[in-house]
C-alpha cells in the first residue's frame, strides 16, 4: 500500500471521529438546555410507588347489655254478693271494669301481672252468688284482662264452689278471655305439667297449690287441684312428696325462677283480738295451734326444696314480705323472696286490714347470657273503696292510696271521695307501710312505690313474728 492511500484512510477515520465527537457534543448541549431526552428502559411500564395499607384498629368488644323484667303480684280477687250487685248493669249483664280503672296503670306498667282468682266463673244458667259458694260471671275475666292481668292462679279453697262443672267452666271462660291460669286441671295427667312463662327473655315456672277445698268431697276428681296437706281439715300432715315432686319437675325444665303460689295459712291472722276482724268462731292460739307451725314449715320446705319466690295468699290480711338467703346443696347462696300473705286485692270485706293490701313488684336482671337475679322488691299500697258518691249504689273500686291522697292534698276536686274515705286511707297507708317497710312512713315522704329491704337467712326460722295482733295496734 502506498503512502498516499494510508493517508486517505487515516484522514477518513479522523473525519469520522470528529463528526462523532461533534454529534455527542450537540446532544449534550441540547440536554443542558433543558430539551427533552429519551428514556429507554427494558421494562414494559414505568415503575410505580409501593402501595401502603392503612393501619387497622383491633376489634372492640360489644358493650354488655342489661336485660330486665318487672312482675307484679296481687292477692285474692273475690266477688262477694255486694260486688255482684254493684256490677249488675242490666238483667244478666255484669260489668266489672270500673273496679280497676284507677289501679289499672299500676298493673299495666309491669311486664307481667298475676293475681289469685278466688271464685269460680260460671255461665248465667248456673246462677251467680257470693260467699260461701262463689259463682261469678265470665265478664270478670274480661275485666281482669282489660286491667292488665296476664295470669291468675286458680288453686284455692274456693276452686270447687261450683263443684266439678265449675272447675271446667272457669277454665273455659278464662281461655275465652285470653287470660292464662294455673292451679286447676281438667285431666289427671295435666297436674304433672309445669306452667312456664317467658317474660323479656326470663323464664318462670309457676306452681299453684291450696291447703284445702272447704270440705267439698271431690271423690275421684281430687286430681283437679294440688293439695298441700293430706288431711284437709286439721292440716297436720304436709304432702312433702307432692311439693318436692312439683318443684323437681319445674327445675328439670331449667327456668330462671320457680314461683310458688300457695293458698295457705290462717284466715285473718294478725287481727285476732280486734272486734269484728276475724271469724267469730276462730279460737286460734299460736302457742298451741299446729296449723300455724305447719304453715311456716310448708313455706320453709318450699324454699329448701328449690323455690325462688313464694307469693302466698288466703289469710285476707297483709303480712310481712322479705328476702331469704338459702344455702344450696353445693354450698352456694341463693337469694329468694317470700310474701307471707298478699291479702285481698278486691273484696267486700270492710274491716281493716281486710280492705287494705298492696301491689307487689319484683325486678329481675341479667347481663347478656349471665345469671338471672332478683334485683329488688317493692310495693304500692292499695285500698278498696266501697262507695262512690258520684255513682248510685255501692262501688268496690281498688284505689292506689298514695296517688289518691296526693290528688286530695293538691287541692284537686275529689267528688268521688267522702271525708271518711280519705281518713281511712290515711290510716291504711300507715298500716301497709308499717307492715312491709318496718315502720309507718310519714305522709311527707309519700311516694307511689316503696322498696322492701327486710331479709334473713333460711336457718333463722320462723320468719313470721309470733304475734296475736299487729304490733302497732
Buried (B, 14 or more C-beta within 10 A) or exposed (E): EEEEEEEEEEEEEEEEEEEEEEEEEEEEEEEEEEEEEEEEEEEEEEEEEEEEEEEEEEEEEEEEEEBBBBBBBBBBBBBBEBBBBBBBEEEEEBBBBBBBBBBBBBBBBBBBBBBBBBBBBBBEEEEBBBBEBBBBBBBBBBBBBBBBBBBBBBBBBBBBBBBBEBBBBBBBBBEEBEBBBBBBBBEEEEBEEBBEBEBEEBBBBBBBBBBBBBEBEBEEBBBBBBBBBBEBEEBEEBBBEBBBEBBEBBBEEEBBBBBBBBBBBBBBBBBBEBEEBBEEEBEBEBEEBEBBEBBBBBBBBBBBBBBBBBBBBBBBBBBBBBBBBBEEEEEEEBEBBBBBBBBBBBBBBEBBBBBBBBBBBBBBBBEEEEEBBBBBBBBBBBBBBBBBEEEEEBBBBBBBBBBBBBBBEEEEEBEBBBEEBBEBBBBBBBBBBBBBBEEBBEEEEBEBBBEBEBBBEBEEBBBBEEEEEBEEB
